[in-house]
Amino acid sequence: MKSVNVMLLPLAFALALTGCGEDPARRFARAGEAFARHDYLAAQGDLAAALAAMPDDPKVLELHARNALAMGDGVAAGASLAKLPVARRPGDYTLLVAEAALLRGKSADALAALGNDSSAQGQRLRALALLGKGDADAAGRAFDMGLAAHPDDARLLAAAARFRLGQGDRLEARALVDRALQADGGALDAMLADGRISTAEGDLARALASYDKAAKAYPGNLPALVGRAGVLGDLGRLDQLEQAIKGLTGVGSDADVTYLSARLAAARGQWQKVRDLLQSDEGKLAGRDDAAVLYAQALVALGQPEQARARLAPLLARHPENLVVRRELAKAQLAGRDAAGAVATLRPFATSKTALPEDLRLLAQAAKAAGDTDLASYEARARFPSPRAMGALLADGDLAMRQGNWGNAVDAYERILAATDGRNAMVLNNLAWAYGQLGNTDKAVDFAGRALQQAPGNPSVMDTLGWLLVTSGKDRARGVQLLRDAAAKAPQNGTIQRHYAEARKG
């Protein structure tokens, strides 16, 4: 959300008031009602009008500041807070000032405003301010101290969860966000943190549900809208992502809209458009690692690997633990015919017990081009994972299917396919069903068709493809025929019989 120029508000909204003649007191009351139901966008217009008519009213100033903070506008909030008379400042005034300073990127000012405040929100803001100053260790200690004193504060727990996720500790992040949701399942920070952590866990269905819930409870909330759009992109729901981006135009920041538009273009293979979009807003996207990686991918696709390397190498130096950056840098090095450099970049995967088969194959490709004598071992690990590792992947996939954790199921089965000949009918069928549950119909039908090729007489496989064809409308006639045949082969299977009955109704 762009900061509002508060110097222009009085004239603009005075004109608006003149035109409509509505009582400023009534507009202030209506703003309070909108604020109470978390509709901050609706409250903003009425508050600005009330503020234009009553610029020194402490109640108007305070609500305007709180609403601006809820919308992420530290400039407008700070301006209203500064005008509050000392005698009329609310009890949490220093917390409001600190939060406004944080939103403006003024971590030192936030710490100064907090002083020795040891409340739950004081510790939350102190930790975030320390993090803003680059002192992660001190931020961690502040979170620990805050949680020791306030173990059930949802906002503090959610902020700590995001911090732990940023430190790479997903298990602790999940534990913290679960505590936050238990403390207050309707807290915005808890829902947003759950969406973010669920995305990192691969549970995209849960992430989407969390962002949807947040957007419904807090209309127009930018992090919820942006998070939802990002998950739609991860799910491959490109048409829905396109609509979500349109919904952000004029509401979301230019940087968010540009990045998501570039992601959409990348998913459609429009790499020149990706580069043009990211280049046009390069200044606003500075510091965003995700945008830098996407820009590099576009450069490689457009035949400019050296430029991609120049962008990725410093990023990997700052974040050597980032596997995505490492992988993309190696691809750029290979595209630039620096096989030895790619081997050096990928070598950590050689000793990793959790390396993905696709990373090992990339390492094998680089090693072969560089004449590395370790090539055979890399290829063997990529092509023939240990039975224990394969069993663990199958168990993970099956558990995810039973729990309805479709994102994790897709991840597990995709890894199995990548490490095998890709012809296991059960894996293909389960992958098709999981993709269907995630709403990615094209991939679901493709995998279901491949499963049917491997097991043409299996009623469960016939049911999966038939049901997908019927529910998606891609080929209803063929879908009904498959379901009819499946039902005849498995008369005791309740799921198949139900699908066939539903298909006949249509």
C-alpha positions as CSV (number, residue, x, y, z in Angstrom):
1,M,0.0,0.0,0.0
2,K,1.5,3.3,-1.0
3,S,1.8,5.9,1.8
4,V,-0.8,8.6,1.6
5,N,0.4,12.2,1.3
6,V,-1.4,13.6,4.4
7,M,-0.6,17.2,3.4
8,L,-3.0,16.8,0.5
9,L,-5.9,15.2,2.4
10,P,-7.5,18.3,3.9
11,L,-8.2,20.1,0.6
12,A,-9.2,17.0,-1.3
13,F,-11.6,15.7,1.3
14,A,-12.9,19.1,2.1
15,L,-14.0,19.4,-1.5
16,A,-15.6,15.9,-1.2
17,L,-17.5,17.0,1.9
18,T,-18.7,20.1,0.3
19,G,-20.1,18.0,-2.5
20,C,-21.9,15.5,-0.4
21,G,-22.7,17.6,2.7
22,E,-22.6,14.6,5.0
23,D,-22.0,15.2,8.7
24,P,-18.3,14.6,9.6
25,A,-19.4,13.2,13.0
26,R,-21.5,10.6,11.2
27,R,-18.6,9.7,8.9
28,F,-16.3,9.3,11.9
29,A,-18.9,6.9,13.5
30,R,-19.2,5.0,10.3
31,A,-15.4,4.7,10.1
32,G,-15.4,3.3,13.6
33,E,-17.9,0.6,12.6
34,A,-15.8,-0.3,9.5
35,F,-12.6,-0.4,11.6
36,A,-14.3,-2.8,14.1
37,R,-15.2,-5.2,11.3
38,H,-11.6,-5.0,10.0
39,D,-12.7,-3.2,6.8
40,Y,-9.8,-0.7,6.8
41,L,-10.2,0.4,3.2
42,A,-13.8,1.4,3.9
43,A,-12.8,3.2,7.1
44,Q,-10.0,5.1,5.3
45,G,-12.3,7.3,3.2
46,D,-14.6,8.3,6.1
47,L,-11.7,8.9,8.4
48,A,-9.9,11.2,6.0
49,A,-13.1,13.2,5.5
50,A,-13.6,13.4,9.3
51,L,-10.0,14.4,9.7
52,A,-10.3,17.2,7.1
53,A,-13.3,18.6,9.0
54,M,-11.9,18.0,12.6
55,P,-8.1,18.0,12.1
56,D,-7.3,18.4,15.8
57,D,-9.9,16.0,17.3
58,P,-8.0,13.5,19.4
59,K,-10.5,10.7,18.8
60,V,-10.3,11.2,15.1
61,L,-6.5,11.4,15.1
62,E,-6.2,8.2,17.2
63,L,-8.5,6.1,15.0
64,H,-6.9,7.5,11.9
65,A,-3.5,6.4,13.2
66,R,-4.7,2.9,14.2
67,N,-6.4,2.4,10.8
68,A,-3.3,3.6,9.0
69,L,-1.2,1.1,11.0
70,A,-3.6,-1.7,10.1
71,M,-3.1,-0.8,6.4
72,G,0.7,-0.7,6.7
73,D,0.9,3.1,6.3
74,G,3.5,4.2,8.8
75,V,3.8,7.7,7.4
76,A,0.1,8.6,7.8
77,A,0.0,6.9,11.2
78,G,3.1,8.8,12.4
79,A,1.6,12.1,11.3
80,S,-1.6,11.6,13.2
81,L,0.2,10.3,16.3
82,A,2.5,13.3,16.4
83,K,-0.5,15.7,16.6
84,L,-2.1,13.9,19.6
85,P,-2.0,16.1,22.7
86,V,0.1,14.6,25.5
87,A,-2.9,14.5,27.8
88,R,-5.0,12.6,25.2
89,R,-2.5,9.9,24.2
90,P,-3.8,6.3,24.7
91,G,-2.1,3.9,27.0
92,D,-0.4,2.1,24.1
93,Y,0.8,5.3,22.5
94,T,4.5,4.3,22.6
95,L,3.7,1.0,20.9
96,L,1.8,2.7,18.2
97,V,4.7,5.1,17.6
98,A,7.1,2.2,17.5
99,E,5.0,0.3,15.0
100,A,4.7,3.4,12.8
101,A,8.5,3.8,12.9
102,L,9.0,0.2,11.9
103,L,6.7,0.5,8.9
104,R,8.8,3.5,7.8
105,G,12.0,1.4,8.2
106,K,13.2,3.3,11.2
107,S,14.3,0.5,13.5
108,A,16.4,2.8,15.8
109,D,13.4,5.1,16.3
110,A,11.2,2.2,17.1
111,L,13.6,1.0,19.8
112,A,13.9,4.5,21.3
113,A,10.1,4.7,21.5
114,L,9.8,1.3,23.2
115,G,12.2,2.1,25.9
116,N,11.9,-0.6,28.6
117,D,8.4,-1.8,27.6
118,S,8.2,-5.5,28.4
119,S,4.6,-6.1,27.3
120,A,3.9,-8.8,24.7
121,Q,3.6,-6.2,21.9
122,G,6.6,-4.3,23.2
123,Q,8.8,-7.5,23.0
124,R,7.3,-8.3,19.5
125,L,8.1,-4.9,18.2
126,R,11.6,-4.8,19.9
127,A,12.5,-8.2,18.2
128,L,11.3,-6.9,14.8
129,A,13.3,-3.7,15.2
130,L,16.4,-5.6,16.2
131,L,15.9,-7.8,13.1
132,G,15.5,-4.7,11.0
133,K,18.9,-3.6,12.3
134,G,20.4,-6.9,11.1
135,D,20.9,-8.3,14.6
136,A,19.2,-11.7,14.3
137,D,20.8,-13.0,17.5
138,A,19.4,-10.2,19.6
139,A,16.0,-10.5,17.9
140,G,15.9,-14.2,18.8
141,R,16.7,-13.4,22.4
142,A,13.9,-10.8,22.5
143,F,11.4,-13.3,21.1
144,D,12.5,-15.9,23.7
145,M,12.1,-13.4,26.5
146,G,8.8,-12.2,25.3
147,L,7.4,-15.8,24.9
148,A,8.7,-16.7,28.4
149,A,6.7,-13.9,29.9
150,H,3.7,-14.0,27.4
151,P,3.4,-17.6,26.2
152,D,-0.2,-17.2,24.8
153,D,0.0,-14.0,22.9
154,A,-1.1,-14.8,19.3
155,R,0.7,-11.8,17.6
156,L,4.0,-12.5,19.5
157,L,3.8,-16.2,18.7
158,A,3.1,-15.5,15.0
159,A,6.0,-13.1,14.7
160,A,8.3,-15.6,16.4
161,A,7.1,-18.3,14.0
162,R,7.9,-16.1,11.0
163,F,11.3,-15.4,12.5
164,R,12.1,-19.1,13.1
165,L,11.0,-19.9,9.5
166,G,13.4,-17.3,8.3
167,Q,16.2,-19.0,10.3
168,G,15.4,-22.3,8.5
169,D,13.7,-24.0,11.5
170,R,10.4,-25.1,10.0
171,L,9.5,-27.5,12.8
172,E,9.8,-24.8,15.5
173,A,8.0,-22.3,13.2
174,R,5.1,-24.8,12.8
175,A,4.9,-25.4,16.6
176,L,4.8,-21.7,17.2
177,V,2.1,-20.9,14.7
178,D,0.0,-23.7,15.9
179,R,0.2,-22.2,19.4
180,A,-0.8,-18.8,17.9
181,L,-3.8,-20.3,16.2
182,Q,-4.8,-22.1,19.4
183,A,-4.5,-18.8,21.3
184,D,-6.6,-16.9,18.8
185,G,-7.5,-18.6,15.5
186,G,-9.0,-15.3,14.2
187,A,-5.9,-13.2,14.7
188,L,-4.7,-11.8,11.4
189,D,-1.0,-12.3,12.1
190,A,-1.6,-16.0,13.1
191,M,-3.5,-16.7,9.8
192,L,-0.9,-15.0,7.7
193,A,1.9,-16.8,9.4
194,D,0.1,-20.1,9.0
195,G,-0.2,-19.4,5.3
196,R,3.5,-18.6,4.9
197,I,4.6,-21.6,6.9
198,S,2.2,-24.0,5.2
199,T,3.6,-22.8,1.9
200,A,7.1,-23.6,3.1
201,E,6.0,-27.0,4.2
202,G,4.4,-27.7,0.8
203,D,0.9,-27.8,2.2
204,L,-0.5,-25.5,-0.5
205,A,-4.1,-26.4,0.2
206,R,-3.8,-25.3,3.8
207,A,-1.8,-22.2,2.8
208,L,-4.6,-21.2,0.4
209,A,-7.3,-21.8,3.0
210,S,-5.4,-19.6,5.5
211,Y,-5.0,-16.7,3.1
212,D,-8.6,-17.0,2.0
213,K,-9.7,-16.9,5.6
214,A,-7.6,-13.9,6.3
215,A,-8.8,-12.0,3.2
216,K,-12.4,-12.7,4.2
217,A,-12.0,-11.6,7.8
218,Y,-9.9,-8.6,6.9
219,P,-11.2,-7.3,3.6
220,G,-8.5,-5.8,1.3
221,N,-5.6,-7.0,3.5
222,L,-2.6,-6.8,1.2
223,P,-0.4,-9.6,2.7
224,A,-3.4,-11.9,2.5
225,L,-4.1,-11.0,-1.1
226,V,-0.5,-11.2,-2.1
227,G,0.0,-14.5,-0.3
228,R,-3.1,-16.0,-1.9
229,A,-1.9,-15.0,-5.3
230,G,1.5,-16.5,-4.7
231,V,0.0,-19.8,-3.7
232,L,-2.2,-19.8,-6.8
233,G,1.0,-19.5,-8.8
234,D,2.6,-22.4,-6.9
235,L,-0.5,-24.5,-7.7
236,G,-0.3,-23.7,-11.3
237,R,-3.8,-22.1,-11.4
238,L,-2.7,-19.5,-13.9
239,D,-6.1,-18.2,-14.8
240,Q,-7.0,-17.6,-11.1
241,L,-3.5,-16.0,-10.6
242,E,-4.2,-13.6,-13.4
243,Q,-7.5,-12.6,-11.8
244,A,-5.8,-12.2,-8.4
245,I,-3.2,-9.9,-10.0
246,K,-6.0,-7.8,-11.5
247,G,-7.5,-7.5,-8.1
248,L,-4.3,-6.2,-6.7
249,T,-3.9,-3.5,-9.2
250,G,-4.4,-0.1,-7.5
251,V,-4.4,-1.8,-4.1
252,G,-1.1,-3.7,-3.9
253,S,2.3,-2.2,-4.2
254,D,3.8,-1.9,-7.7
255,A,6.6,-4.3,-6.7
256,D,4.1,-7.1,-5.7
257,V,2.0,-6.7,-8.8
258,T,5.1,-6.7,-11.0
259,Y,6.7,-9.7,-9.4
260,L,3.4,-11.7,-9.6
261,S,2.9,-10.7,-13.2
262,A,6.4,-11.9,-14.0
263,R,5.7,-15.2,-12.3
264,L,2.6,-15.6,-14.4
265,A,4.6,-14.8,-17.6
266,A,7.3,-17.3,-16.5
267,A,4.7,-20.1,-16.0
268,R,3.5,-19.4,-19.5
269,G,7.1,-19.5,-20.9
270,Q,7.0,-15.7,-21.8
271,W,10.6,-15.0,-20.8
272,Q,11.1,-11.8,-22.7
273,K,8.0,-10.5,-20.9
274,V,9.4,-11.6,-17.6
275,R,12.6,-9.7,-18.2
276,D,10.8,-6.6,-19.4
277,L,8.5,-6.6,-16.3
278,L,11.3,-7.0,-13.8
279,Q,13.6,-4.6,-15.5
280,S,10.9,-1.9,-15.5
281,D,10.5,-2.0,-11.7
282,E,14.1,-3.1,-10.8
283,G,14.5,-0.3,-8.3
284,K,11.4,-1.2,-6.4
285,L,12.3,-4.9,-6.4
286,A,15.8,-4.4,-5.0
287,G,16.5,-6.7,-2.1
288,R,13.9,-9.3,-3.1
289,D,15.7,-12.6,-3.6
290,D,12.7,-14.2,-5.3
291,A,12.7,-11.5,-8.0
292,A,16.4,-11.7,-8.5
293,V,16.2,-15.5,-9.1
294,L,13.3,-15.1,-11.5
295,Y,15.2,-12.4,-13.4
296,A,18.2,-14.7,-13.6
297,Q,16.0,-17.6,-14.9
298,A,14.7,-15.2,-17.6
299,L,18.3,-14.2,-18.6
300,V,19.3,-17.9,-19.0
301,A,16.2,-18.6,-21.1
302,L,17.0,-15.6,-23.3
303,G,20.6,-16.7,-23.9
304,Q,22.3,-14.4,-21.5
305,P,23.8,-16.7,-18.8
306,E,26.7,-14.4,-17.9
307,Q,24.3,-11.7,-16.8
308,A,22.4,-14.3,-14.8
309,R,25.6,-15.4,-13.1
310,A,26.5,-11.8,-12.2
311,R,23.2,-11.6,-10.4
312,L,23.2,-14.9,-8.7
313,A,26.8,-15.3,-7.5
314,P,26.6,-12.4,-4.9
315,L,23.2,-13.8,-3.8
316,L,24.6,-17.2,-3.1
317,A,27.6,-15.7,-1.3
318,R,25.1,-14.0,1.1
319,H,22.8,-17.1,1.4
320,P,24.9,-20.2,0.8
321,E,22.1,-22.3,2.4
322,N,19.6,-21.3,-0.3
323,L,19.3,-24.4,-2.5
324,V,17.2,-22.6,-5.1
325,V,19.9,-20.0,-5.7
326,R,22.6,-22.7,-5.8
327,R,20.6,-24.7,-8.4
328,E,19.9,-21.7,-10.6
329,L,23.5,-20.5,-10.5
330,A,24.7,-23.9,-11.6
331,K,22.2,-23.9,-14.5
332,A,23.5,-20.5,-15.5
333,Q,27.1,-21.7,-15.3
334,L,26.3,-24.7,-17.5
335,A,24.5,-22.5,-20.0
336,G,27.7,-20.4,-20.1
337,R,29.8,-23.5,-20.6
338,D,31.5,-23.2,-17.2
339,A,31.0,-26.9,-16.3
340,A,33.8,-26.7,-13.6
341,G,32.1,-23.8,-12.0
342,A,28.8,-25.6,-12.0
343,V,30.4,-28.6,-10.3
344,A,31.9,-26.4,-7.6
345,T,28.5,-24.8,-7.0
346,L,26.7,-28.2,-6.9
347,R,29.3,-30.1,-5.0
348,P,27.6,-29.8,-1.6
349,F,24.8,-31.9,-3.0
350,A,27.3,-34.8,-3.4
351,T,27.6,-35.3,0.3
352,S,24.0,-34.4,1.2
353,K,21.9,-37.3,2.4
354,T,18.8,-35.4,1.4
355,A,19.8,-34.2,-2.0
356,L,17.0,-34.4,-4.6
357,P,17.4,-36.7,-7.6
358,E,17.1,-33.7,-10.0
359,D,20.0,-31.9,-8.2
360,L,22.1,-35.0,-8.4
361,R,21.3,-35.3,-12.1
362,L,22.3,-31.7,-12.6
363,L,25.6,-32.4,-10.8
364,A,26.1,-35.5,-13.0
365,Q,25.6,-33.4,-16.1
366,A,28.1,-30.8,-14.9
367,A,30.6,-33.4,-13.8
368,K,30.4,-35.2,-17.2
369,A,31.0,-31.9,-19.1
370,A,33.9,-31.1,-16.8
371,G,35.5,-34.5,-17.0
372,D,35.1,-35.1,-13.3
373,T,36.0,-38.7,-12.2
374,D,33.2,-38.7,-9.6
375,L,30.5,-38.7,-12.3
376,A,29.5,-42.4,-11.9
377,S,28.6,-42.0,-8.2
378,Y,26.5,-39.0,-8.9
379,E,24.6,-40.7,-11.7
380,A,24.1,-43.8,-9.6
381,R,22.7,-41.8,-6.7
382,A,20.4,-39.9,-9.0
383,R,19.1,-42.9,-10.8
384,F,19.0,-45.5,-8.0
385,P,18.1,-44.0,-4.7
386,S,18.5,-46.3,-1.7
387,P,15.5,-48.6,-0.9
388,R,15.2,-46.8,2.4
389,A,14.9,-43.4,0.8
390,M,12.4,-44.7,-1.7
391,G,10.4,-46.3,1.0
392,A,10.4,-43.1,3.0
393,L,9.1,-41.2,0.0
394,L,6.3,-43.7,-0.6
395,A,5.3,-43.5,3.0
396,D,5.4,-39.7,2.9
397,G,3.2,-39.7,-0.2
398,D,0.7,-42.2,1.2
399,L,0.4,-40.3,4.5
400,A,-0.1,-37.0,2.7
401,M,-2.9,-38.6,0.6
402,R,-4.7,-39.9,3.7
403,Q,-4.4,-36.5,5.4
404,G,-5.5,-34.6,2.3
405,N,-2.1,-32.8,2.3
406,W,-2.1,-32.6,-1.5
407,G,1.0,-30.3,-1.9
408,N,3.1,-32.7,0.1
409,A,1.7,-35.7,-1.8
410,V,2.7,-34.0,-5.1
411,D,6.2,-33.3,-3.8
412,A,6.7,-36.9,-2.7
413,Y,5.4,-38.6,-5.8
414,E,7.1,-36.2,-8.2
415,R,10.4,-37.1,-6.5
416,I,9.7,-40.8,-6.9
417,L,8.9,-40.3,-10.6
418,A,12.1,-38.3,-11.1
419,A,14.2,-41.1,-9.5
420,T,12.6,-44.0,-11.4
421,D,11.5,-44.7,-14.9
422,G,8.2,-42.8,-14.3
423,R,6.0,-45.7,-15.2
424,N,4.6,-46.8,-11.8
425,A,0.8,-46.7,-12.3
426,M,0.0,-46.3,-8.6
427,V,2.3,-43.3,-8.3
428,L,1.0,-41.7,-11.5
429,N,-2.6,-42.3,-10.4
430,N,-2.1,-40.8,-6.9
431,L,-0.2,-37.9,-8.4
432,A,-3.1,-37.3,-10.8
433,W,-5.6,-37.3,-7.9
434,A,-3.5,-34.9,-5.8
435,Y,-3.1,-32.4,-8.7
436,G,-6.8,-32.6,-9.2
437,Q,-7.5,-31.8,-5.6
438,L,-5.1,-28.8,-5.9
439,G,-7.1,-27.5,-8.9
440,N,-4.4,-28.1,-11.5
441,T,-6.6,-30.0,-13.9
442,D,-4.3,-30.1,-16.9
443,K,-1.5,-31.8,-15.0
444,A,-4.0,-34.1,-13.2
445,V,-5.5,-35.4,-16.5
446,D,-2.0,-35.8,-18.0
447,F,-0.8,-38.0,-15.2
448,A,-4.1,-39.9,-15.1
449,G,-3.8,-40.7,-18.8
450,R,-0.2,-41.9,-18.2
451,A,-1.4,-44.1,-15.4
452,L,-4.1,-45.6,-17.6
453,Q,-1.5,-46.4,-20.3
454,Q,0.4,-48.4,-17.7
455,A,-2.6,-50.1,-16.1
456,P,-5.5,-50.0,-18.7
457,G,-7.7,-52.5,-16.9
458,N,-7.3,-51.1,-13.3
459,P,-10.7,-49.8,-12.1
460,S,-9.2,-47.3,-9.7
461,V,-7.0,-45.8,-12.4
462,M,-10.0,-45.7,-14.8
463,D,-12.1,-44.0,-12.1
464,T,-9.5,-41.3,-11.5
465,L,-9.2,-40.3,-15.2
466,G,-13.0,-40.7,-15.7
467,W,-13.9,-38.5,-12.8
468,L,-11.3,-35.9,-13.8
469,L,-12.7,-35.8,-17.3
470,V,-16.2,-35.4,-16.1
471,T,-15.7,-32.8,-13.4
472,S,-13.4,-30.7,-15.5
473,G,-15.6,-30.9,-18.6
474,K,-12.7,-31.8,-20.8
475,D,-14.2,-34.9,-22.3
476,R,-17.4,-35.8,-20.5
477,A,-18.4,-38.6,-22.8
478,R,-15.2,-40.5,-22.4
479,G,-15.2,-39.8,-18.7
480,V,-18.7,-41.4,-18.3
481,Q,-17.6,-44.4,-20.3
482,L,-14.5,-44.9,-18.2
483,L,-16.6,-44.6,-15.0
484,R,-19.1,-47.1,-16.4
485,D,-16.4,-49.6,-17.1
486,A,-14.7,-49.1,-13.7
487,A,-18.1,-49.5,-11.9
488,A,-18.6,-52.8,-13.8
489,K,-15.2,-54.1,-12.8
490,A,-15.4,-53.0,-9.2
491,P,-19.1,-53.3,-8.0
492,Q,-18.1,-53.3,-4.3
493,N,-16.0,-50.1,-4.5
494,G,-18.2,-47.4,-3.0
495,T,-16.2,-44.5,-4.3
496,I,-16.3,-45.7,-7.9
497,Q,-20.0,-46.4,-7.7
498,R,-20.7,-42.9,-6.3
499,H,-18.6,-41.2,-9.0
500,Y,-20.5,-43.2,-11.7
501,A,-23.8,-42.3,-10.2
502,E,-22.9,-38.6,-10.0
503,A,-21.7,-38.6,-13.6
504,R,-25.0,-40.1,-14.8
505,K,-26.9,-37.3,-13.1
506,G,-25.2,-34.7,-15.3
